[in-house]
């Protein structure tokens, strides 16, 4: 069993959070079991959090700040810590996504992470049947990514989906219906454009797989290409140009934003006749 006191707090933000949490708890004379009870979590889970083996929750961070009088110390650390729920190879993309002024994304299988509902995201992550704790960490991290859309100046978001995305049911009927409703809401948001490539468009420029392009205030645009086990960030000008052309071709064969909303509404009616 690994304890926070054995951790090197300089190893990572997660290790710093874990070791600091244990230090504050012990300074307050509180047992691990007592804190776990106050946080409504199993003592074994809190032990793993203090050992930097599991990620803390936002609720725990707010609770300990209140209990130990640390103002917003753990609350401010939490957004940094939650990035450890992402695979190592994905973290650079998340940082670029946060800095992006424009995001263009094409998906052929599932709704893009930035627009997923909590229930839909949970169904997606559960499909490979990982540990439940890991699923919840992944869901929390995905929802945290979406905070960029709630900023005062959110990035311009343009999403193109293959019709397959709105037709394949993910999770329960209510889960999929809720996701389709969320897509309609997003499509009606001024900073978001959503288009559907209908089945009758036939073969299209996105057959190579999902990808996203990010426009940044500083530095060149980048392209993110998803793979089976991990994604890849490309910054070479020829790759960015090729991705931009593919995206232009996709928008050319996609339905207009208004007709796309109608198609999503039709799919919703099929779920809830």
ABEGO torsion letter per residue (X at the ends): XBBAAABBAAABAAAAAAAAAAAAAAAAGBBAAAAAAAAGBBAAAAAAAAAGABBBBAAAAAAAAAAAGAEAAAAAAAAAAAAAABBAAAAAAAAAAAABABBBBBBAABBBAAABBAAAAAAAAAAAGBBAAAAAAAAAAAAAAAAAAABABBBBBBBBBBAAAAABBBEBAAAAAAAAAAAAAAAABAABBBBBBBAAAEBBAAAAEBBBBBBBABEBBBBBBBBAABBBBBABAAAAAAAAAAAAAAAAABBBAAAAAAAAAAAAAAABX
